[in-house]
Amino acid sequence: MKFVITNDDGIEAEGIKALANVVEGDKYIIAPNKEYSGCGHQITTRRGIAVEDRGNQSYSVDGTPADCARLAIQALAPDADWLLSGINAGGNLGVDIYLSGTVAAVREATIGGLKAIALSHYIKSPQKNDWILTSKLTKKVLDLLLSKELPKGHFWNVNLPHLFPYQTDTEIVFCQPSKYPLPLTFKQENNVYFYQGNYSQRKKEKDSDIDVCFSGKIAVSLVKV
């Protein structure tokens, strides 16, 4: 199989390096040259998109994650079988899929006819992520999903939990994305408003992806474009 690997944290992020290391097969890394977290499905149409060939089928793109997916399909890896996006440093649960650049790359790939998986890792701030354990869990998920039938016009959205230090594994649970919004407020200073939100306080609707992931299990959702 031939893979395209991208993200929204930038080509130098630890997550994309971890993902590339666990993917077996012919792989192209086609990722933004800087961070685009939270950019949603933004695309670039009013200027050219510079692409730096770094060798070994690795390309740094002056564009968004969705741009990377388009370039992969149309120019850089047109015969790819899968597009994998991540591993995002932070969760993309529930309605996050509408604002996530990680998920946007996968959505664009699905629209373009590629099979695709978005991979994110919920992090209990201020704790740090264990990328070795994250890599192990990612391989476990990919071994399952790459062999599983994916309906046309759908993609997989995966959220890894933040495990306790003594945990070395957890189960995979197929579940529905939560429809509840992130609780948020704005702090006002004169005419300037500052976003404030508490990701860990999201409503844990029973058996939703938020409930599953926050409970220490790997949440896998089948999402239709």
NORVEN-V842263 format. One record per pair of residues at least 12 apart in sequence whose C-alpha atoms are under 7 Angstrom apart, sorted by sequence separation. I is the first residue (numbers start at 0). J is the second residue. If there is no record, write none. Layout:
{{I J} {I J}}
//
This chain:
{{49 61} {105 117} {183 195} {184 196} {48 61} {183 196} {48 62} {87 101} {182 196} {4 19} {102 117} {182 197} {85 101} {101 117} {84 101} {181 198} {43 62} {182 201} {10 30} {84 104} {181 201} {9 30} {10 31} {42 63} {84 105} {9 31} {10 32} {41 63} {1 24} {2 25} {3 26} {4 27} {5 28} {9 32} {42 65} {43 66} {82 105} {179 202} {0 24} {1 25} {2 26} {3 27} {4 28} {5 29} {6 30} {7 31} {9 33} {41 65} {42 66} {0 25} {1 26} {2 27} {3 28} {4 29} {5 30} {8 33} {9 34} {40 65} {3 29} {8 34} {82 108} {7 34} {8 35} {32 59} {177 204} {7 35} {8 36} {28 56} {29 57} {30 58} {31 59} {32 60} {35 63} {91 119} {7 36} {27 56} {28 57} {29 58} {30 59} {31 60} {32 61} {90 119} {27 57} {28 58} {29 59} {30 60} {31 61} {89 119} {90 120} {177 207} {29 60} {31 62} {82 113} {87 118} {88 119} {89 120} {90 121} {176 207} {177 208} {31 63} {81 113} {82 114} {83 115} {84 116} {85 117} {86 118} {87 119} {88 120} {89 121} {90 122} {174 206} {175 207} {176 208} {177 209} {31 64} {80 113} {81 114} {82 115} {83 116} {84 117} {85 118} {86 119} {87 120} {89 122} {174 207} {175 208} {30 64} {80 114} {81 115} {82 116} {83 117} {84 118} {85 119} {86 120} {174 208} {132 167} {64 100} {68 104} {30 67} {64 101} {121 158} {29 67} {65 103} {116 154} {117 155} {118 156} {119 157} {120 158} {121 159} {123 161} {64 103} {65 104} {68 107} {115 154} {116 155} {117 156} {118 157} {119 158} {120 159} {121 160} {122 161} {64 104} {68 108} {114 154} {115 155} {116 156} {117 157} {118 158} {119 159} {120 160} {121 161} {65 107} {110 152} {109 152} {109 153} {172 216} {174 218} {176 220} {109 154} {171 216} {172 217} {173 218} {174 219} {175 220} {170 216} {171 217} {172 218} {173 219} {174 220} {169 216} {170 217} {171 218} {172 219} {173 220} {10 59} {160 212} {159 212} {160 213} {162 215} {158 212} {161 215} {160 215} {160 216} {7 64} {160 217} {6 64} {39 97} {159 217} {5 64} {39 98} {158 217} {159 218} {38 98} {39 99} {40 100} {158 218} {37 98} {38 99} {39 100} {157 218} {158 219} {37 99} {38 100} {157 219} {36 99} {37 100} {40 103} {156 219} {157 220} {36 100} {39 103} {155 219} {156 220} {35 100} {155 220} {156 221} {92 158} {155 221} {156 222} {18 85} {91 158} {154 221} {155 222} {18 86} {90 158} {153 221} {154 222} {153 222} {154 223} {15 85} {153 223} {14 85} {15 86} {152 223} {153 224} {14 86} {152 224} {14 87} {14 88} {3 79} {2 79} {1 79} {2 80} {3 81} {4 82} {5 83} {6 84} {1 80} {2 81} {3 82} {4 83} {5 84} {6 85} {8 87} {0 80} {1 81} {2 82} {3 83} {4 84} {5 85} {6 87} {93 176} {94 177} {92 176} {93 177} {94 178} {93 178} {94 180} {7 100} {7 101} {6 101} {21 134} {93 208} {18 134} {92 208} {93 209} {17 134} {21 138} {92 209} {106 224}}
//
